[in-house]
Amino acid sequence: MKTPALLSAAAAALLFSSCVSSPSKINEHWSSDSIAPRAARFLVGYDPDTDGTYKDYQWENKLHIAKTMQRHLLNWNPDNPNQLEDPDYYAPRPNHSPLPNPINYFHFESLVIGAAIYGAGGVFIPIPIDSIIGTLEPGGGDEFVAGLSATFAPLRVLTVSFMDDALKLPPAQQHETSGYVNAHTTPQD
């Protein structure tokens, strides 16, 4: 029972240590620095020299999985000229965050992993391994927080305006450079 947990922890450690955007030492076979990038390429198919950042790589994989599922289950293909074009299919990658759209973050992979955990006698826990790796990559935490901020910004504006009205504070001014709202600034002439 402990062996699969140790193997999965070791695989996760290898994956987390190899997801970098700088040139890797994947082809230096006599160096111990090549172990982590080779393990990552073998386990998840990611090669940092050709695939760019892991966030972009896992997003492309999610798009391919979604296209396959739509072709087989919904009989819809975005490449078919006889069907309506989906404007969201070729849109740029959104922030790598579970909010505002958790389907982009968790996706089909987490459902499969949750079903495997449930089938092994546990509880259904969807774990998005690719998304977690992308979040731990440099810059992933910033996108994670940006997605959360964009989701809760309307709620923050609502509560701030409600509190400003209740406390009879002057209206909030928005800075042109930062985009943040500060109720204690004065308008610039």
PyMOL commands that set and color helices and strands:
alter all, ss='L'
color gray80, all
select helices_A, chain A and resi 2-18+32-44+48-51+54-73+102-119+129-136+140-167
alter helices_A, ss='H'
color red, helices_A
select strands_A, chain A and resi 173-174+181-182
alter strands_A, ss='S'
color yellow, strands_A
deselect
rebuild
show_as cartoon
